[in-house]
Amino acid sequence: MVLQDHFRPPLSARRHWHAFYNAWATYIASDLNAKLPEGYFAEPNVQFEIEIDVAAFEEPLPDFDCPETVINLPIDLPNNWMSPPAQSIPFIPVAESVQVNIFNTEGGPVLAGAIELVTPANKDRSSHRCAFVSKCETYLRQGIGLVIVDVVTVRKANLHNELLARLAGGSASPFDADLYATAYRAIERDGNQCLDIWQENLAVGSTLPTLPLWLRGEICLAVELNNIYDRTCREHRIISSPVNC
């Protein structure tokens, strides 16, 4: 199976890309769990359309039939332990997130690697792109292995290039690609801190590559994107369609 365009007709009219992404992340986690050594596990984390309902906190509490089951915190009392916030500023959370996280269970679940599937919302506007890039930057600065897969055809932003600009300024070479898959490994080499980068150009109608996912502890897993993508398409009864012009 070659890469399909999940965001434009004809496929977008027959299948929901949200459902496909959900399944794709699940099968990636399943494939990694079959390869991971003891003490590690992978799990998908998929969130769409995150919204914060501020009004729910600002409106007065309604009357309840059983008031004894409701705890009313005395937030209006002058002696209350919680003071008013020092300031309130605009804040844009990551609107959507489709990722597979790999954890090391030694001493409790500790994040060791992550795979991010880019969504249209991640590329939609400057604030969303900044939030996504900041999350990826945090992974890498903590030594967490990272893979990014961008098959979104309806937005043209290159988040990989924005991440490199954040990390290295003008010393990194931009990657001229609309669709891509990239892998990152933070490593110390000859006394210097380095970031190894693997980058593959993707195209609708072409097969997907295999990328390395480096975990803390020098464990490297092969992320066989094409095999897992093929399984996801079969499970969702998606057949190969002509490439859009």
C-alpha positions as CSV (number, residue, x, y, z in Angstrom):
1,M,0.0,0.0,0.0
2,V,1.3,3.4,-0.9
3,L,0.5,6.6,1.0
4,Q,-3.0,7.9,0.3
5,D,-4.3,11.5,0.7
6,H,-6.6,11.2,3.8
7,F,-7.5,14.9,3.8
8,R,-8.9,15.5,0.3
9,P,-11.4,13.7,-1.9
10,P,-12.0,11.1,-2.9
11,L,-10.7,9.4,0.3
12,S,-11.7,12.1,2.7
13,A,-15.3,11.8,1.5
14,R,-15.3,8.0,2.3
15,R,-13.2,7.8,5.5
16,H,-12.7,10.0,8.5
17,W,-9.0,10.9,8.9
18,H,-9.5,11.1,12.7
19,A,-10.5,7.5,12.9
20,F,-7.6,6.4,10.7
21,Y,-5.1,8.4,12.8
22,N,-6.5,6.8,16.0
23,A,-6.0,3.3,14.5
24,W,-2.6,4.1,13.0
25,A,-1.3,5.3,16.4
26,T,-2.7,2.1,18.0
27,Y,-1.0,-0.2,15.5
28,I,2.3,1.7,15.8
29,A,2.2,1.1,19.6
30,S,1.3,-2.5,19.1
31,D,4.2,-3.0,16.7
32,L,6.6,-1.4,19.1
33,N,5.4,-3.4,22.0
34,A,6.3,-6.5,20.1
35,K,9.9,-5.2,19.8
36,L,10.6,-3.5,23.1
37,P,12.7,-5.2,25.8
38,E,11.4,-6.0,29.2
39,G,10.7,-2.9,31.3
40,Y,9.4,-0.8,28.4
41,F,6.0,-0.3,26.9
42,A,4.3,1.8,24.2
43,E,0.9,3.3,24.3
44,P,-1.1,5.7,22.0
45,N,-2.2,9.1,23.2
46,V,-4.8,10.6,20.8
47,Q,-6.6,13.9,21.6
48,F,-8.7,15.9,19.2
49,E,-10.4,19.3,19.5
50,I,-9.2,20.0,23.1
51,E,-11.4,22.8,24.6
52,I,-11.2,24.6,27.9
53,D,-14.7,25.6,29.1
54,V,-13.8,28.7,31.2
55,A,-17.4,29.6,31.7
56,A,-18.0,26.4,33.7
57,F,-15.6,27.8,36.3
58,E,-16.9,31.3,36.3
59,E,-20.6,30.7,36.6
60,P,-22.2,30.3,40.1
61,L,-22.8,26.8,41.3
62,P,-26.4,25.5,40.6
63,D,-28.7,24.2,43.3
64,F,-28.3,20.4,43.8
65,D,-30.9,18.0,45.0
66,C,-28.4,16.5,47.4
67,P,-26.3,19.4,48.7
68,E,-24.6,17.2,51.3
69,T,-22.7,15.5,48.4
70,V,-21.3,18.8,47.0
71,I,-18.2,20.4,48.5
72,N,-18.2,24.2,48.2
73,L,-14.7,25.5,48.5
74,P,-14.6,28.9,50.4
75,I,-12.8,30.7,47.6
76,D,-14.4,34.0,48.5
77,L,-13.3,34.1,52.1
78,P,-10.4,36.6,52.8
79,N,-8.6,34.0,54.9
80,N,-8.7,31.4,52.1
81,W,-5.4,29.6,51.4
82,M,-5.7,30.4,47.7
83,S,-4.9,34.0,46.7
84,P,-6.0,35.5,43.4
85,P,-3.6,34.8,40.5
86,A,-0.8,37.4,39.9
87,Q,-1.9,37.7,36.3
88,S,-3.9,36.1,33.6
89,I,-2.5,35.9,30.1
90,P,-3.7,34.5,26.7
91,F,-2.6,30.8,26.3
92,I,-3.0,28.4,23.4
93,P,-2.7,24.7,24.3
94,V,-1.9,22.1,21.7
95,A,-5.2,21.9,19.9
96,E,-4.7,18.3,18.7
97,S,-2.3,15.6,19.6
98,V,-1.7,12.1,18.0
99,Q,1.3,10.4,19.5
100,V,2.8,7.1,20.6
101,N,4.7,7.3,23.8
102,I,7.3,4.8,24.9
103,F,7.9,4.4,28.6
104,N,10.6,2.8,30.8
105,T,8.9,1.3,33.9
106,E,12.0,1.3,36.1
107,G,11.2,3.5,39.0
108,G,7.8,4.3,37.5
109,P,6.7,5.1,34.0
110,V,9.4,7.5,32.5
111,L,9.0,8.8,29.0
112,A,11.9,7.4,26.8
113,G,10.6,8.1,23.3
114,A,7.7,9.6,21.3
115,I,6.3,9.4,17.8
116,E,4.2,12.4,16.7
117,L,1.7,12.2,13.8
118,V,1.1,15.7,12.6
119,T,-2.5,16.8,12.3
120,P,-4.0,19.7,10.3
121,A,-4.6,21.7,13.5
122,N,-0.8,21.4,14.4
123,K,-0.1,23.3,11.1
124,D,-3.1,25.6,11.1
125,R,-1.8,28.8,12.6
126,S,1.3,30.3,14.2
127,S,0.3,29.6,17.8
128,H,-0.5,26.0,17.1
129,R,2.7,25.4,15.2
130,C,4.6,27.1,18.1
131,A,2.9,24.8,20.7
132,F,3.8,21.7,18.7
133,V,7.4,22.7,18.1
134,S,7.8,23.6,21.8
135,K,6.6,20.1,22.8
136,C,9.1,18.5,20.4
137,E,11.9,20.8,21.6
138,T,11.2,19.7,25.2
139,Y,11.4,16.1,24.2
140,L,14.8,16.5,22.6
141,R,16.3,18.7,25.3
142,Q,15.4,16.0,27.8
143,G,17.2,13.3,25.7
144,I,13.9,11.7,24.6
145,G,14.0,10.0,21.2
146,L,11.5,11.5,18.7
147,V,10.0,10.6,15.3
148,I,7.7,13.1,13.5
149,V,5.4,11.9,10.6
150,D,3.7,14.6,8.5
151,V,1.2,13.4,5.8
152,V,-1.1,16.4,6.0
153,T,-1.7,17.6,2.5
154,V,-4.1,20.5,3.3
155,R,-1.5,22.6,5.1
156,K,2.0,23.6,3.8
157,A,3.9,24.5,7.0
158,N,7.1,22.5,7.7
159,L,7.2,21.9,11.4
160,H,10.5,20.0,11.1
161,N,12.2,23.2,9.8
162,E,10.6,25.3,12.5
163,L,11.9,22.9,15.1
164,L,15.5,23.1,13.6
165,A,15.3,26.9,13.6
166,R,14.4,26.8,17.2
167,L,17.2,24.4,18.2
168,A,20.0,25.6,16.0
169,G,19.1,28.9,14.4
170,G,20.7,29.3,11.0
171,S,23.3,26.5,11.5
172,A,20.8,23.7,10.4
173,S,20.0,23.1,6.8
174,P,16.2,23.3,6.1
175,F,14.5,20.3,4.5
176,D,12.6,21.1,1.4
177,A,9.6,18.9,1.7
178,D,5.8,19.3,2.1
179,L,5.4,15.8,3.5
180,Y,8.1,14.1,5.5
181,A,9.1,11.7,8.2
182,T,12.0,12.6,10.5
183,A,13.8,11.0,13.4
184,Y,16.0,12.7,16.1
185,R,18.6,11.4,18.5
186,A,20.3,13.6,21.1
187,I,23.8,12.2,21.8
188,E,27.2,13.2,23.2
189,R,29.9,12.6,20.7
190,D,33.6,13.4,21.4
191,G,32.6,15.5,24.3
192,N,30.1,17.6,22.3
193,Q,26.4,17.5,22.5
194,C,24.9,16.6,19.1
195,L,21.5,16.0,17.5
196,D,21.5,13.3,14.9
197,I,18.6,13.7,12.4
198,W,17.2,11.3,9.8
199,Q,14.8,12.9,7.3
200,E,12.8,11.3,4.5
201,N,10.6,13.0,1.9
202,L,7.1,11.6,1.6
203,A,4.7,11.7,-1.3
204,V,1.2,10.6,-2.0
205,G,1.4,7.5,-4.1
206,S,4.8,6.4,-2.6
207,T,5.7,3.9,0.1
208,L,6.6,5.1,3.6
209,P,10.1,4.6,5.0
210,T,11.5,2.8,8.1
211,L,13.0,5.2,10.6
212,P,15.0,4.7,13.8
213,L,13.5,5.6,17.2
214,W,16.3,6.0,19.7
215,L,15.3,5.6,23.3
216,R,17.1,6.6,26.5
217,G,19.6,3.8,27.3
218,E,20.9,3.5,23.7
219,I,18.0,1.3,22.5
220,C,17.1,1.7,18.9
221,L,13.8,0.5,17.4
222,A,12.9,0.3,13.7
223,V,9.6,2.1,13.1
224,E,8.3,0.3,10.0
225,L,5.9,3.0,8.9
226,N,4.9,1.3,5.7
227,N,4.0,-2.1,7.2
228,I,2.0,-0.5,9.9
229,Y,0.3,1.9,7.5
230,D,-0.6,-1.0,5.3
231,R,-2.2,-2.8,8.2
232,T,-4.2,0.2,9.1
233,C,-5.5,0.6,5.6
234,R,-6.5,-3.1,5.5
235,E,-8.3,-2.9,8.8
236,H,-10.2,0.2,7.6
237,R,-10.9,-1.3,4.2
238,I,-9.0,1.4,2.3
239,I,-7.9,0.3,-1.1
240,S,-5.2,2.1,-3.2
241,S,-6.7,5.0,-5.2
242,P,-5.3,7.1,-8.0
243,V,-3.0,9.9,-7.0
244,N,-4.6,13.4,-7.0
245,C,-3.2,15.8,-9.5
